[in-house]
């Protein structure tokens, strides 16, 4: 599970910062709207992606009326901004591959701003397909070490359809096929296990090790991308020294 704990730590730090900056709700509202639109229904019980988006919003203390309005904008019951779901690909410092999932109402603005971020931090935005082959689309569920014994957790996950489970000093990472993600997540919750993170994401097939200036630049690029209000998720195939992480904390 190389790189998991490092990225998990960064995402938690960024999540807290986003909330303080008022951007977390914006990202959650976009995801709720697009999930309601693409899922064919505004009923979370019949739309797994929407159910997860609503749960994430409630975990972020979003008011119910805000959630309801976002759903209705997605289903067309209320007028609202139309968002396009787009993936961007590029290379960071040291040749690290980066995939960005974004929801935007202005493609030209978003691609221009992302290209500037890459250029400013020693990378470059690439063409579609330039790095996607280095990743696999998977469900990733992170569970803290003290949530359950490893054997019990593995049994629950595998019986629900998980492909694999790995661990490091910070926790367990359960890997699923995208179509089995929600079933595994629900099984864990029914067993009283509340994951610290759960998402369908692009998991690298291998990692590029970065240190020194390249590691510093890549962290700055990652944070800039993750902080952008149109960006829903960032996946990258790099690993860095723990010492470098501590210096950036």
N, C-alpha and C positions, 0 to 999 in steps of 0.2 A: 504494500500500500504506500509506496514511495510518494512523498509529497502531500499525502492526505492531511496530516496534522498541521502542516505549515499553512496550507490553503484554508483549512477549516478555521484556524486562528485568525487569519487575515479577514475572512468573511465576517466573523463575529465582530471584529473591531470596526470594519466598514459599516456593518449593519447599525451599530450604535451611532456612528458618526452621521449616517444618512438620516436616522430618526431625528437627531438634533438639528440637522439642516433642513428638515421639512421635506426631504425627497423620498423618504420611504413610502409615504402614502401615495405619492404620485406613481411610483413603480407598481405598487399593489393595485391601485385603481386600474391602471392600464392592463395588468394581467387578468384581473377579474373581467373586464370588458371584452378582451380578446378571447378569453376562455368561454364566456357566454356566447359570443358570436360564432366561434369555430366549432363549439361542442354541440350546436344545434338546439340547445335548451338552456333556459335560465334556472333550471332546477338543479341545485348542487347534488341532490341524491341520484340524479340521472346523468350527471356530467362530472366524471372523476377529476378532470383538470380544474373545473370551476370549484369543486368541493375543496381541493387543496388550496386554491387561491383564496377562497373565503376563510378557510381555517388559518392561513397565514395572516390574513388581514385582521382576524379576531385576535390572534396572538400578538399582533402589533397594536392592539387597542383601538382599532378603527371603529367608529360608531356604526351601528347597524343600518341607519338610514343612508350613510355614505356608501356602504356595501350594496344596498338595494338599488341605489341610483346608478352605480357602476354596472350592475347586472342589467338593468333596464336599458342603459345606453348600448350595451353589447347586443341585446336582443332587438333593439330598434324601437322599444316602447317609449324611450325618451330620445330627443335629439342630442347628439354629441359628436365629438371628434372621431373620425375614422382612423384607426391605427393599422399600419402594415407591419407584419411580422417578418423580419429580415435577419439573415445571418451574414456576418462579415468575417473575413479571414485575413491574417497577416503574420508577419514575423517581428519578434521583439529582439532586443540585444542578444548576442550570442547565438542567433538562429532559433530561439525559442518560438514554437508555433502557438498562435493565439486564435481562438474562435470566440466571436461575440454574438450573442443573441439580443436583438433590439426590437422595440416596438416604437414606431415613429409615425408622425403625421406629416413629416417633410423629409423625404429620402435625401434630397440634395443637401439640406442642412446637416443631417446626421452624418453622412459619409464625409462631408468636408471637415467637420469637427473631429471625427475619429481619425481621419488621415493626418490632421495637424497634431493630434496626441501621439500618434506613432512616430512621426517625423521628429517631434520635439524630444522624444525619449529614446532615440537611437534605433527605431524600428521602421517598418514600412507596411502599409496596408496593401494586401495582395488581391489577386483575382479569386473569384469563386472557385472552390475546388483545390486551391493551392496548398492547403494544409489539412483539409478535412479528412483525408485518407490516413492521417496519423492518429485519429481519434475513433472511438467507438461510442455510439449513443447508448447510454445505460441509465438505469435508475440507481441512485446512490443515496443510501440511508445511513446516517451517522448516529451511533448510540454510545453514550458514555460508558466507561468501564464498569462503574458501580451499578448500572441499571439492571443487570442480570448476569448470571454466571455464563461463561463463554459457551459451555455445552448446551445449556438451556436456550440461549439466544440462537445458537446455530440450528438447533432442532426446530424452533419456531419458524425461523427464516426459511429453511430448506423446505419444510412441509408446506409453506405458503407459496413456494415457487422461486425462491432466490437462487441465483447461480453460484454465488460465492460469498464468503465472509473473510475479511482480513482484519488485522489489528496492529496497533502500535501503542505507544505510551499514553496517548490521549483518548483512545476509544476504539470502537469497532466500526468498520465500514462494510455494509451489506450491499452487494451488487446484484442487480436484477436486470432482466430484459425489460425494455420500456413498457411492454404490454402487461407485465407482471408486477410493475412497481406499486400500483395502488392496492393490489391484493396483499402484498407483503406488508405494506405500510399499515393497512387496516388490521392485519393479524397481529402485528406488534402492539398496536394501540389496545386491541382487545385483551392482550396479555398484560396490560398495565405498563407498557414500555413507551415512553414519550421520547421520540428521537430528537436530538439537538439540531439536526439538519436533515432534510429530505427533498430531493429534487431529481428530475430527469436531466441529465447533463452529458457533456462530451468528455469521456475519460481517455486520457492519453495512453497509447500503446507502449510508449517509452518516454523517458525523461532526459532533458538536457541539463547538465549540472552547471550552475552559474556561481561565480564568486566575484568579489571586489566591485569594480565599477559597473560591470555588466549586471550583477545582481542588484545593485542599487538602482540602476536605470530601469530594470525590468519591474522592480517593485513599484517605482513611481508610475510607470506606464500602467501597470495593473490597477493601481489605486485610482488613477485618473479615469480609466475606462469604467471601472466599477462605480465611480461616483457620478458618471454622466446620467442624466435623468432618462434618456432613451434606452440605456443599456439595462437589460434584465439579468444577464449572467455573462460571466467571462470564464472561459476554460483555457488553460495554458499548460504546456508540457515541460515545465522547468522545475528544478529543485535547487535549493540554495543551502548554504551552511547555516546551522542553527545560530552561530555567532552573529552572522549577518542579519538574521531575523531579529535578534535581541537588540541590535544597534538601531533597527528601524522602528522598534516598538515605541 
